[in-house]
Amino acid sequence: MQESSADTLLLYEYLERASWLVRENANFNYSYSGLLSYVANTYLREYALRTMPPEAAKAHLEGDIHIHNLDSGNLIPYCHGGDLLLLLRIGIRSPTITSRPAKHFSAVVDHVANYFLMSQNEFSGAQAFSDFDTIVAPFIAYDHLSYKEVKQNLQKLVYNLNFTTRQSFQSPFTNLTFNLCCPAYLEEQHVIIGGEEREDTYADFQDEVEMVNLAMAEIYMERDAAGRPFTFPIPTVNLTRRLNWDSEALDAIFEVDSKLGTYYFMNYLGSGIPENTMRSMCCRLLIDLSQLSSPKGLFTSEGGTGSIGVVSLNMARLGYLARDEGDFFDRLDRLLEIAREYLMFKSEMIERSLAKGLMPFAQAYGFNPDRYFRTIGVIGLNEMCVNFLGKPLSESVDFVEEVLLHIGDRLREFQMETGKLWNLEETPGEGASYRLAKIDRERYPGIYTKGPSSAPYYTTVLIPTDEDITLTERLEIESRLLPLFSGGTVFRIHLGEPIDATVAKKLIRRIAENYRIPYIDLAATFSVCPREAYMIHGVYEKCPRCGGGMEVYARVVGYYRPVYKWNPGKQAEFRDRILVGS
């Protein structure tokens, strides 16, 4: 190739797939849109690094920390949990047109889709609505809709949220939460139809709630025309004491989950979490509404809530470099201070974006940065233990608990000192887990990472997916540690084969009622032949029906994408996974 400018090299890098960053995120699709994003994001990352505090930029570039979503230029927030009742009150507002509040179920579905499609332009992470089934159910009754009509409208919503409308030709990352019964905080709330409160309350529409959940389960089970699963919206079911475990809708949900592993389950039973305080944002991030001024749910949080940004600490390197326990915590405190300085800087940048008018959609819906958290995450806790203590996390629980409690204490200090909201996340780290391990392998040849030298990675769950440990042992360990993550985590069971729906329901219920685990999911691995629209569980290269190539699907972190789209580190982690029941 002839000598070229840096701009031309960027084009070459993408077009020839010469950098792993082309598939850093499995939701990206190689395309012209992807090319535009790749070039623009490179300049936005450079701008972000040049304008942020120098110590934070240095720590990120050298791999002590990972600052997520730098391709937003530090100009917009991360995750956003919208206010669905506010949307019903004021309708869709955009810089071009404004719609009246929805009067019919078909309009609600369109408004939800269009809200997400617009909010994705101003939030770099996931978009979410809580209490979806409860809040949309009254429209079904007022419109006198049949089950077929309800399903048709919801099918339209699911398809629209999976089309590749986001930059890099990706689907918007969306999450919807389902109650299956009216929560106490909505029982006396008058329903909103056409922007106005009506006489009925949300507790009056249980039959319609059942219809919504049955229809959604059927849609997920049917998959698309090529047999591929619907990646979005990621559905979360709230497990509360009001839940009817024998309902037809819940049976349908577990029928889907036992085969496709589609749903997440938010545990309000054994976790000790009050029903009106925690909300799911995406595949892992949880928001504690008790920290907000009016902890009644996202639907009452004017402008919603979410996360300003995320900084992950490279715990594996920390364990490798620390000379002793005192040095370990000194180094940890230094990284926490760097993360704090950066996240406060990003908060200021977002305030400037608002003042300059860079976020017209968010402003139309009352976006308030003070209701958003500054999130610090950890990556490589297991490798930290091996590097520092010489043994895995499963044998180092006391020390890991001490570390997490220490971080939690520091974040509470940050909250008191800054007057801002802070939380701790077990970061999914799809790209960060590979990037940090790759840097460390090159810089510290003796450091312990997972994976081969060509594709190293760090663990982004507590117990590595390749550790031979019983489910009960893992539950005991993680039930002790997961509640210490104030900003989100997940207990994932990778299934090697489909299980009976009744077994799946009993398993989730047993975990929810007996363990302090906030967020649970069953994850499936299956192969799809798009030509035949045929799916079979397990890993298959060739279709048993036509002999054509198959796409292997699994959760890359919290969402399903074909394994061939994953980055090298995540592909190595996939090969290492021990699947339950296989």
C-alpha positions, 0 to 999 in steps of 0.5 A: 500500500502506498504512503497514505494519510492517517485518514486513509489508513483508518479507511483501510483498517476498517475495509480490510478488517485489519483491527480487532476494533472493527468487531469490538462489539458483537452488535456492530455489523460490517457495513458502510454505516460501520465505516462512517462510525469507525472513522468518526469514533476514532476522532471522538475517542481522540478528542475525549482523551485530549480533553479529559484529565491527563491522569485519566487519559494516561491510565486508560491508554496504559491499561490501568483502567478502561473508560467505556464509550469514549467514542461518545467524545464524553459529550453524552451519557451512558444508559437511560431508563426512560419515564414511560408515564411521561411519554404517555402524558406528552407524546413524542417530541422531536426537533422536527415534529411533535405527536399528541399523546397516544390514545390507542395501543397501536400508537403506544407501540409506535411511540415506545419504538420511536422514543428508543430510536431517538434516545439512542442518538443521545445515550451511548448505552442501553435504553430501558422502560420499566413496568411495560406490561402494567402501563400499556395494558389499559390501552388494550381494554380501552381499544377492545383488542383481541389477542391476535391484535395485541400480538400483531402490535407487539410483534411490530415493536419487536421487529422495529427494535431489532432493525439496524437503525443505530450507528455502525448498522447495529440494533438499538440496545433496549430493555423492557421490564415486565411485572406480570402483576400490578406492583404496589406502587402502581395500584392506586395510580390512575391510568393515562390514556390520550395524555389524561388520567382516567378513572381506572387504576393500573390494578384493574387490568390483570387480564390485559397484562397476561395478554401482553406477556403471553404475546411477547413470549410467543414472539420470542419463541417464534423467532424471525423469518430466518429462524434467528432469535430476537436480540432486543428488547432484552426482557426482564421479569420482576420476581415479587411476592405478588407474582402468580407462579402458576399463571399461563403467562409465566409458564409461557415465559419459562417455555421460552427461557428453557429453550432460548434463554431469552429472559432475565429475572430481577429477584425481589424475593430472597435478595432483600431488595425492596420492590420499589427500589431497583430497576434494570437498565440493560444486560447487567446495570441496575439502578437503585432508586432509593438513592433518588429523591422520590424512590417510587419507580422510574415511571415517577422519576421526571426525566428518568435515571441511568448512568452518566458513564462507566470506568472499569478498574483493571483488578488483575493488573492491580493484583499482579503489581501490589507488593502486599495488602497495604500496597494493594489498597493504596493502589486501589484508592489511587485508581478510584480517585482517577475514576472519580476525577474523570466521571466528575469531568464527564458530568461537567461535559454533559452539562455543557452539552445540554447548555449548547443544545446537543441533546434536544431529545433528552431536554424535551423529556426533562433529562436531569444529570443529577438523577444519573449515577457515576458508575465504577466497575471492576474487571478481572477479580478472579485473575486479581486473586490468582496474581495476588494470592496465588489462588482463584476467587472461589478460594479467596472469597474473604479477600474479594469481599474486603475489596468490594466493601472497601470500594463501596465505602469509598463510593459512599464517601464520593457521594457525600463529598460531591453530592452526586450519585455513585454505584459499583458494577460488575462490568460486562466488559465485552471489549474491555476484558480483551483489551486490558488482558492484551495490553497486560500480556504484552507489558507483563509477560508473567501476569496471569490471564485467561485464554491463549496468548493470541486471545487473552481475556479477563473474567467479567463474572465472579467464577470463571465460566471454565471452572469446574464447580457445582451450581450449589457451591457457586450459588453460596459464593456469589450470594455472598458477593453479588449483593455488594455490587450496588450498580449491577451484576448477574448470576448466569447459568450457561445451559448445554442443552434445553431443559424442561420448562417446569425444571427451569421455573423451579430452578429460578424460583429456588435461587430467587427464594433462597439466595441473595442474588439480585439478577439471574438468567439462563443462557442457551447456546444454539445453532441457526441455519438461516436458509432453512430457518432451522434451529438446533441446540449446541454448536454445529458448523453444518446444517443437518437438513441442507448441509449449509453453514450454521450461525452459532448463537450465545450470550456474548455478555448480556445479549445474543449474537453469532459467535463469529461476530465476537472479538477474539477474547470473547471467542476464546472465553466461549471456547472455554465455557463449561455448559451445565448439563452438557 
